[in-house]
């Protein structure tokens, strides 16, 4: 599968050229921030998001040094790279992105930067996955948020281990062991999630979300997503669309609205005030947060607790 974002506009291409020129000058001894030092023998890894960075750390342990281009709390859908990001990519041993239209801006950047590091699309052509239609407006027709199904996140970890081993075969057994240990942790979390959300009454399982991030989570754990507030992050709905959502919530008796930590709650609160729906606030989807939500397991545990508390009590 090779789904790509639309080509950049000429203005964006010129901006990218300026970034790349700055990176080349820096590599040739020009001014600019230095790339952090890495211990000898340690793989230097770049990811698009803090979630994928954590998955790499869990698998690679002290054999990897990982940087996320999009910072904690940042917006992966609309992220714009800087010269320092280009330098990080240029010095990486391997690069991980999600693909499926979520963060394909990185693939374009890598191609233009000329790095020889392998670029791994974690979500694409992943064995054993049932892909769901959707995704934000202007992206691929397949929803990209596979990692919110914990079982699929374990598949990401398997692909990460294989990719690290391909770059560093001498320590392949270490990456395999890291993946196996992490798979056990994720398996336990997946099982406990099914138990926790299995207690949600059938009449409370229908929700709407801020954007189209939760279909895999819902499919895995028995919820129904009946609508989204925005088509794509950064694109506010019209007044007519908001009115339609309010009508939908009332007609279907939707119990909760999923809000996300990196987005404003204003629209969510407006709909909740008009309908009486419960706001499940500060969920983490595209980024980790502060401790204890600074790991994938930490953020998912928080999400699950928040969802269960809202729906079981509704």
Secondary structure by P-SEA (a helix, b strand, c coil): cccccccccaaaaaaaaaaaaaaaaaaacccccccccccccbbbbbbccaaaaaaaaaaccccbbbbbccccccccccccccaaaaaaaaaccbbbbbcccccaaaaaaaaaacccccccccccccccccccccccccccccccccccaaaaaaaaaaaaaaaaaaacccaaaaaaaaaaaaaaaaaaaaaaaaaaacccccccccccccccccaaaaaaccccccccccccccccccaaaaaaaaaaaaaacccbbbbbccccaaaaaaaaaaccbbbbcccccccccccccccaaaaaaaaaaaaaaaaaac
